[in-house]
């Protein structure tokens, strides 16, 4: 219920809650889109909008979010602002209609329940565990959801910091989707994917004849994202020269195309991301301190998957649902032992690696329940005498050491091919090189000699796994 005057929601609660229905109050129009996108057909939106601008904003939210439920709006002037073109709304003029509204809601809810098997209690927003493509309900990820909502409510620059594969671009998209700029473009620029000599032209555009090959005028991402959101990924990869130019654009809200002379005004919301701690870059002298303070007005740290292991079962369910449909394979769930093993792995490539891992497992699955045999098939055969990862995880090993062994073992399986190893790990080659460099600097290159693997004759067969964790 959206009720800025707090006149309806309290009275409606006294009638609806005893009937077994959950009532959630929406504090502001800005917070409404995040609720609507996770709604089910059983949900009903009630909005009391004495202000015309609120009525129009809510009508737009319902329209663009493809809200699956029913909508009742109490408005003063139905004919204004084209609301009736967006929604079918009852005419209502005064608060005396509250009992009629509640009766209509109860009839609607009864109709929904009678149309099929009685649904289980609808989960609250925190229990639904999805937020614009992000999945989880651990404290760490719920804190991220909360910061996304707070960041989206304003227009301040946001910096997202997290390891590769943690979902930084999804966070940027979520911020844009629930911000006031959601109807304008979201444009992405990846600093790591563009050669340095082309980066300035891609950012700011160029005029014809600015350099060899510039045969026509070109708009840069700052122009393309005008009135919308510009997402700059891998910000710390920008050269010092481009860092200075980006700072100047942020400060002046103007830029000049390569080869041009005319300043161009820009109206964008800037969201950046990096897999390196920008504060450490400032300390090391590789990242400008003044730029850091400009881009990180709001800082969002994304936890790696190993810090929110309780979210792994939900992520597994999410990806199995997606890839079962994509590959037309009716996968119902995962054996308990396989799930436990997945939750024990370090996942250096984070959610992206888990997604790639499960997509492969769905393709190779031989039944509708994934087993360890389905999940832990090696893409690259291990070297002779090399144990599996599971045999190398000792109970008292620090998590960082488990990750180091996992990465180096994968590199060994790929016969030193870093591109292939990065693909197996589900991380970028740049991220793998960064980790290997850190290991070399710390003198942690070699992997401790593994224990001898028992032969097939010596191996004791594991007892059958009876319990199953099924993703519906």
C-alpha positions as CSV (number, residue, x, y, z in Angstrom):
1,X,0.0,0.0,0.0
2,X,1.2,3.5,-0.9
3,X,-0.3,6.0,1.5
4,X,1.8,9.1,2.0
5,X,-0.8,10.5,4.4
6,X,-0.9,7.3,6.5
7,X,-4.7,7.5,6.5
8,X,-5.5,4.2,4.7
9,X,-2.8,1.7,5.5
10,X,-3.4,1.5,9.3
11,X,-7.1,1.0,9.0
12,X,-6.8,-1.4,6.1
13,X,-4.3,-3.5,8.2
14,X,-6.9,-4.0,10.9
15,X,-9.2,-5.6,8.3
16,X,-6.8,-7.5,6.0
17,X,-4.3,-8.9,8.5
18,X,-6.9,-10.9,10.5
19,X,-8.0,-12.4,7.2
20,X,-4.5,-13.8,6.8
21,X,-3.1,-11.3,4.3
22,X,0.3,-9.6,4.5
23,X,0.3,-5.8,4.2
24,X,3.5,-3.9,3.2
25,X,3.6,-0.1,3.3
26,X,5.6,1.6,0.5
27,X,7.4,4.6,2.0
28,X,8.1,6.5,-1.3
29,X,7.5,6.2,-5.0
30,X,11.2,5.6,-5.5
31,X,11.1,2.4,-3.5
32,X,8.1,1.0,-5.4
33,X,9.9,-0.4,-8.6
34,X,12.0,-2.8,-6.5
35,X,8.8,-4.2,-5.0
36,X,6.9,-4.5,-8.2
37,X,9.5,-6.4,-10.2
38,X,9.5,-9.2,-7.5
39,X,5.7,-9.3,-7.2
40,X,3.6,-12.3,-7.9
41,X,0.1,-12.5,-9.5
42,X,-1.3,-12.9,-6.0
43,X,-0.1,-9.4,-5.0
44,X,-2.3,-6.3,-5.0
45,X,-1.1,-2.7,-5.1
46,X,-3.2,-0.1,-3.5
47,X,-2.2,3.5,-3.9
48,X,-3.8,6.6,-2.4
49,X,-2.5,9.5,-4.5
50,X,-4.0,12.8,-3.6
51,X,-1.2,14.5,-5.5
52,X,-1.4,14.3,-9.3
53,X,2.4,13.8,-9.7
54,X,2.4,10.8,-7.4
55,X,-0.5,9.3,-9.4
56,X,1.4,9.7,-12.6
57,X,4.7,8.3,-11.2
58,X,3.0,5.2,-9.8
59,X,1.1,4.6,-13.1
60,X,4.4,4.8,-14.9
61,X,6.1,2.4,-12.4
62,X,3.3,-0.2,-12.8
63,X,3.4,0.1,-16.6
64,X,7.2,-0.2,-17.0
65,X,7.7,-2.9,-14.3
66,X,5.1,-5.2,-15.9
67,X,3.5,-5.7,-12.5
68,X,2.0,-9.1,-12.4
69,X,-0.7,-8.4,-9.8
70,X,-3.8,-6.2,-9.5
71,X,-3.8,-2.4,-9.0
72,X,-6.3,-0.2,-7.2
73,X,-5.6,3.5,-7.2
74,X,-7.5,6.1,-5.2
75,X,-7.1,9.4,-7.2
76,X,-8.9,12.7,-7.2
77,X,-9.0,13.2,-11.0
78,X,-9.0,10.0,-12.9
79,X,-9.2,11.8,-16.3
80,X,-6.0,13.7,-15.8
81,X,-2.4,12.8,-16.8
82,X,-3.5,9.8,-18.9
83,X,-3.8,7.5,-15.9
84,X,-6.8,5.7,-17.3
85,X,-4.7,4.8,-20.4
86,X,-2.2,3.0,-18.2
87,X,-4.5,1.3,-15.6
88,X,-8.0,0.3,-15.0
89,X,-8.8,2.1,-11.8
90,X,-12.0,2.6,-9.8
91,X,-13.2,6.2,-9.4
92,X,-12.9,7.3,-5.8
93,X,-13.4,10.7,-4.3
94,X,-13.3,10.4,-0.5
95,X,-12.1,8.3,2.4
96,X,-15.6,7.1,3.0
97,X,-14.9,4.5,0.4
98,X,-12.4,2.5,2.6
99,X,-14.8,-0.3,3.5
100,X,-15.8,-0.6,-0.2
101,X,-12.1,-0.8,-1.1
102,X,-11.4,-3.5,1.5
103,X,-14.4,-5.5,0.3
104,X,-13.1,-5.3,-3.2
105,X,-9.6,-6.4,-2.1
106,X,-11.0,-9.3,-0.2
107,X,-13.1,-10.4,-3.2
108,X,-10.1,-10.1,-5.4
109,X,-7.8,-12.1,-3.1
110,X,-10.5,-14.8,-2.7
111,X,-10.8,-15.0,-6.5
112,X,-7.0,-15.5,-6.9
113,X,-7.0,-18.2,-4.2
114,X,-10.0,-20.0,-5.8
115,X,-8.4,-20.0,-9.2
116,X,-5.8,-22.6,-8.3
117,X,-4.3,-24.7,-5.5
118,X,-4.1,-22.6,-2.3
119,X,-0.6,-21.0,-2.4
120,X,1.8,-21.1,0.4
121,X,2.2,-18.0,2.5
122,X,3.7,-15.3,0.2
123,X,7.3,-14.6,1.2
124,X,8.2,-11.1,2.3
125,X,10.6,-9.1,0.1
126,X,13.5,-10.1,2.2
127,X,12.6,-13.8,1.8
128,X,12.1,-13.6,-2.0
129,X,15.9,-13.4,-2.3
130,X,16.0,-11.7,-5.7
131,X,16.7,-8.1,-6.5
132,X,17.1,-7.1,-10.1
133,X,19.0,-10.3,-11.0
134,X,21.0,-10.4,-7.8
135,X,20.2,-13.5,-5.7
136,X,20.6,-14.1,-1.9
137,X,19.3,-13.3,1.5
138,X,22.5,-13.4,3.6
139,X,23.2,-10.4,5.7
140,X,26.0,-9.3,3.4
141,X,23.9,-9.3,0.3
142,X,20.9,-7.7,2.0
143,X,23.2,-4.9,3.0
144,X,24.2,-4.5,-0.6
145,X,20.5,-4.3,-1.6
146,X,19.9,-1.6,1.0
147,X,22.8,0.5,-0.3
148,X,21.5,0.1,-3.8
149,X,18.2,1.6,-2.8
150,X,19.8,4.4,-0.9
151,X,22.1,5.2,-3.8
152,X,19.3,5.1,-6.4
153,X,17.3,7.6,-4.4
154,X,19.8,10.4,-5.1
155,X,22.0,11.3,-8.0
156,X,25.5,11.0,-6.3
157,X,28.3,9.2,-8.1
158,X,28.6,5.5,-7.0
159,X,31.7,3.3,-7.0
160,X,31.2,-0.5,-6.8
161,X,34.2,-2.4,-5.5
162,X,34.4,-6.2,-5.6
163,X,36.3,-9.2,-7.0
164,X,35.7,-10.3,-10.6
165,X,32.5,-12.3,-11.0
166,X,30.7,-10.8,-8.0
167,X,28.0,-9.0,-10.0
168,X,29.1,-5.4,-10.1
169,X,27.4,-4.7,-13.4
170,X,24.1,-6.2,-12.1
171,X,24.4,-3.7,-9.2
172,X,24.9,-0.8,-11.6
173,X,21.9,-1.9,-13.6
174,X,19.8,-2.2,-10.5
175,X,20.8,1.4,-9.4
176,X,19.7,2.7,-12.9
177,X,16.5,0.6,-12.9
178,X,15.1,2.2,-9.7
179,X,16.5,5.7,-10.2
180,X,14.8,8.7,-11.6
181,X,16.9,8.2,-14.7
182,X,15.5,4.7,-15.4
183,X,13.7,5.8,-18.6
184,X,16.9,7.2,-20.1
185,X,19.8,5.2,-21.5
186,X,22.2,3.1,-19.5
187,X,25.6,3.0,-21.3
188,X,28.5,0.8,-20.3
189,X,32.2,1.4,-20.9
190,X,34.8,-1.2,-20.0
191,X,38.3,0.3,-19.5
192,X,40.0,-3.0,-19.6
193,X,38.5,-4.0,-22.9
194,X,39.5,-0.8,-24.9
195,X,43.1,-0.1,-25.9
196,X,44.5,3.0,-24.3
197,X,44.9,4.8,-27.6
198,X,41.2,4.4,-28.4
199,X,39.8,5.0,-24.9
200,X,39.6,8.8,-25.1
201,X,37.7,8.7,-28.4
202,X,35.3,6.1,-27.0
203,X,34.7,8.1,-23.9
204,X,34.3,11.6,-25.4
205,X,33.9,11.0,-29.1
206,X,35.9,12.5,-32.0
207,X,35.4,14.8,-34.9
208,X,36.2,13.9,-38.5
209,X,39.9,14.1,-39.2
210,X,41.0,14.1,-35.6
211,X,43.4,11.2,-36.3
212,X,44.2,8.7,-39.0
213,X,41.0,6.7,-39.7
214,X,38.6,9.2,-38.2
215,X,36.5,9.5,-41.4
216,X,33.4,10.7,-39.7
217,X,32.2,12.3,-36.5
218,X,31.6,9.9,-33.6
219,X,29.7,10.3,-30.4
220,X,31.3,9.0,-27.2
221,X,29.7,7.3,-24.3
222,X,29.2,10.6,-22.4
223,X,27.0,11.8,-25.3
224,X,25.2,8.4,-25.6
225,X,24.4,8.4,-21.9
226,X,23.1,11.9,-21.8
227,X,20.2,12.3,-19.2
228,X,20.8,8.7,-18.2
229,X,23.5,6.6,-16.4
230,X,27.1,6.0,-17.5
231,X,28.6,2.8,-16.1
232,X,32.5,2.8,-16.3
233,X,33.8,-0.7,-15.5
234,X,37.4,-1.5,-14.4
235,X,37.9,2.2,-13.5
236,X,41.4,1.6,-12.0
237,X,42.7,0.5,-15.4
238,X,42.4,4.1,-16.8
239,X,45.7,5.7,-17.6
240,X,46.8,8.8,-15.5
241,X,46.1,11.0,-18.5
242,X,42.5,9.8,-18.8
243,X,42.0,9.9,-15.1
244,X,42.8,13.6,-15.2
245,X,40.4,14.2,-18.1
246,X,37.6,12.2,-16.4
247,X,38.1,14.3,-13.3
248,X,37.8,17.5,-15.3
249,X,34.5,16.3,-16.8
250,X,33.1,15.4,-13.4
251,X,34.0,18.8,-12.0
252,X,32.9,20.9,-14.9
253,X,30.1,18.8,-16.4
254,X,31.6,19.5,-19.8
255,X,33.9,17.6,-22.2
256,X,35.5,18.2,-25.6
257,X,35.6,15.6,-28.4
258,X,39.0,14.5,-29.6
259,X,40.1,17.0,-32.3
260,X,37.3,19.3,-31.3
261,X,37.3,22.7,-29.6
262,X,33.7,23.2,-28.5
263,X,32.8,22.2,-24.9
264,X,29.7,20.0,-24.7
265,X,27.5,19.9,-21.6
266,X,26.8,16.5,-20.1
267,X,24.0,15.4,-17.8
268,X,24.7,11.9,-16.6
269,X,24.7,9.9,-13.4
270,X,28.1,8.2,-13.1
271,X,28.5,4.7,-11.7
272,X,31.9,3.1,-11.7
273,X,33.3,-0.3,-10.7
274,X,36.7,-1.9,-10.0
275,X,38.0,-5.2,-8.8
276,X,40.9,-3.4,-7.1
277,X,40.6,-1.5,-3.9
278,X,40.8,2.1,-5.1
279,X,42.1,3.3,-1.7
280,X,45.1,1.1,-2.2
281,X,45.6,2.6,-5.6
282,X,45.6,6.0,-4.1
283,X,48.2,4.9,-1.5
284,X,50.3,3.3,-4.2
285,X,50.1,6.4,-6.4
286,X,48.4,4.6,-9.3
287,X,45.0,6.3,-8.8
288,X,44.3,9.9,-8.3
289,X,43.1,10.8,-4.8
290,X,41.0,13.7,-6.1
291,X,39.3,11.4,-8.6
292,X,38.6,8.8,-6.0
293,X,36.8,11.3,-3.8
294,X,34.7,12.4,-6.8
295,X,33.7,8.9,-8.1
296,X,33.2,7.3,-4.6
297,X,30.6,9.6,-3.1
298,X,28.7,6.4,-2.4
299,X,30.9,3.2,-2.1
300,X,29.3,-0.2,-2.4
301,X,31.5,-3.2,-1.6
302,X,30.3,-6.5,-3.1
303,X,31.3,-9.5,-0.9
304,X,32.9,-12.4,-2.7
305,X,30.9,-15.7,-2.8
306,X,33.1,-17.3,-0.1
307,X,31.9,-14.6,2.4
308,X,28.2,-15.5,1.8
309,X,28.2,-19.2,1.4
310,X,24.6,-19.5,2.7
311,X,23.5,-17.9,-0.6
312,X,25.0,-20.8,-2.7
313,X,21.9,-23.0,-2.6
314,X,19.7,-20.1,-3.7
315,X,22.1,-19.3,-6.5
316,X,22.2,-22.9,-7.5
317,X,18.4,-23.0,-7.7
318,X,18.4,-19.8,-9.7
319,X,20.9,-20.9,-12.3
320,X,19.4,-24.4,-12.6
321,X,16.0,-22.9,-13.3
322,X,17.6,-20.7,-16.0
323,X,19.7,-23.3,-17.7
324,X,17.2,-26.1,-17.5
325,X,14.8,-24.0,-19.5
326,X,17.5,-22.8,-21.9
327,X,18.9,-26.3,-22.6
328,X,15.5,-28.0,-22.3
329,X,16.7,-30.4,-19.6
330,X,14.3,-30.9,-16.7
331,X,16.7,-30.7,-13.8
332,X,14.9,-30.8,-10.4
333,X,17.7,-30.4,-8.0
334,X,21.1,-31.4,-6.6
335,X,22.2,-34.2,-4.3
336,X,22.9,-33.2,-0.8
337,X,26.5,-34.4,-1.0
338,X,27.1,-32.4,-4.2
339,X,25.6,-29.3,-2.6
340,X,27.9,-29.6,0.4
341,X,30.9,-30.0,-1.8
342,X,29.9,-26.9,-3.8
343,X,29.5,-24.9,-0.6
344,X,33.0,-25.9,0.6
345,X,34.8,-24.7,-2.6
346,X,36.5,-21.3,-2.6
347,X,35.0,-20.1,-5.9
348,X,37.8,-17.6,-6.8
349,X,35.7,-16.6,-9.8
350,X,32.7,-16.0,-7.5
351,X,29.1,-16.1,-8.9
352,X,30.2,-16.0,-12.5
353,X,32.3,-19.1,-12.0
354,X,29.4,-20.9,-10.2
355,X,27.1,-20.0,-13.1
356,X,29.5,-21.4,-15.7
357,X,30.0,-24.5,-13.6
358,X,26.3,-25.2,-13.4
359,X,25.6,-24.4,-17.0
360,X,28.1,-27.1,-18.0
361,X,26.6,-29.5,-15.4
362,X,23.1,-29.1,-16.9
363,X,24.4,-29.9,-20.4
364,X,26.2,-33.0,-19.1
365,X,23.6,-34.2,-16.7
366,X,22.4,-37.8,-17.1
367,X,19.3,-37.5,-14.8
368,X,17.0,-34.9,-13.4
369,X,19.0,-34.7,-10.1
370,X,22.6,-33.5,-10.4
371,X,25.1,-35.8,-8.7
372,X,28.8,-35.3,-7.9
373,X,29.5,-37.2,-11.1
374,X,27.6,-34.6,-13.1
375,X,29.0,-31.6,-11.3
376,X,32.7,-32.4,-10.9
377,X,33.6,-33.7,-14.4
378,X,37.1,-32.3,-15.3
379,X,37.2,-30.3,-18.6
380,X,40.9,-30.8,-18.7
381,X,42.2,-34.1,-17.5
382,X,44.5,-33.8,-14.5
383,X,48.1,-34.5,-14.8
384,X,49.3,-38.0,-13.8
385,X,49.4,-38.3,-10.0
386,X,47.5,-35.1,-9.5
387,X,44.8,-35.4,-6.9
388,X,41.4,-33.7,-7.2
389,X,40.7,-30.4,-5.4
390,X,38.6,-32.2,-2.8
391,X,41.6,-34.3,-1.6
392,X,43.8,-31.2,-1.1
393,X,41.4,-29.3,1.2
394,X,42.7,-30.0,4.7
395,X,40.5,-29.0,7.7
396,X,42.8,-26.4,9.2
397,X,43.8,-24.6,5.9
398,X,43.2,-20.8,5.8
399,X,40.7,-19.9,3.1
400,X,43.3,-17.9,1.2
401,X,45.5,-21.0,1.0
402,X,42.6,-23.1,-0.3
403,X,42.0,-20.5,-3.0
404,X,45.7,-20.4,-3.9
405,X,45.9,-24.2,-4.3
406,X,42.7,-24.2,-6.3
407,X,44.0,-21.6,-8.7
408,X,47.5,-23.1,-9.1
409,X,46.1,-26.6,-9.5
410,X,43.8,-25.4,-12.3
411,X,46.7,-23.6,-14.0
412,X,48.7,-26.9,-13.8
413,X,45.7,-28.8,-15.3
414,X,45.7,-26.3,-18.1
415,X,49.4,-27.0,-18.7
416,X,50.3,-23.4,-17.9
417,X,47.9,-21.9,-20.4
418,X,46.6,-18.8,-18.5
419,X,43.8,-18.2,-20.9
420,X,42.5,-21.7,-20.5
421,X,43.0,-21.7,-16.7
422,X,41.0,-18.4,-16.4
423,X,38.2,-19.9,-18.5
424,X,38.1,-23.0,-16.2
425,X,38.1,-20.7,-13.1
426,X,35.4,-18.4,-14.5
427,X,37.5,-15.3,-14.1
428,X,39.3,-12.9,-16.5
429,X,42.9,-13.5,-17.6
430,X,43.7,-10.1,-16.0
431,X,42.3,-11.2,-12.6
432,X,44.3,-14.5,-12.8
433,X,47.5,-12.6,-13.7
434,X,46.9,-10.3,-10.7
435,X,46.5,-13.2,-8.3
436,X,49.6,-15.1,-9.7
437,X,51.6,-11.9,-9.4
438,X,50.5,-11.6,-5.7
439,X,51.5,-15.2,-5.0
440,X,54.9,-14.7,-6.7
441,X,55.6,-11.5,-4.6
442,X,54.6,-13.4,-1.4
443,X,56.8,-16.4,-2.4
444,X,53.8,-18.6,-2.6
445,X,54.2,-20.0,-6.1
446,X,54.7,-23.8,-5.6
447,X,51.9,-26.0,-4.4
448,X,52.7,-28.4,-1.5
449,X,53.2,-32.0,-2.6
450,X,49.8,-33.7,-2.6
451,X,49.1,-36.9,-0.7
452,X,49.1,-40.1,-2.7
453,X,45.7,-40.8,-4.3
454,X,44.3,-44.3,-3.4
455,X,43.9,-46.6,-6.4
456,X,40.5,-47.7,-7.6
457,X,41.0,-51.0,-5.8
458,X,41.9,-49.2,-2.5
459,X,39.1,-46.7,-2.6
460,X,36.2,-47.3,-0.3
461,X,32.9,-46.6,-2.1
462,X,31.0,-43.7,-0.5
463,X,27.6,-44.6,1.0
464,X,24.6,-43.7,-1.1
465,X,23.3,-40.2,-0.6
466,X,19.6,-40.4,0.5
467,X,18.7,-36.8,1.2
468,X,18.3,-34.5,-1.7
469,X,18.3,-30.7,-1.9
470,X,15.8,-30.1,-4.7
471,X,15.5,-26.7,-6.5
472,X,11.9,-26.3,-7.5
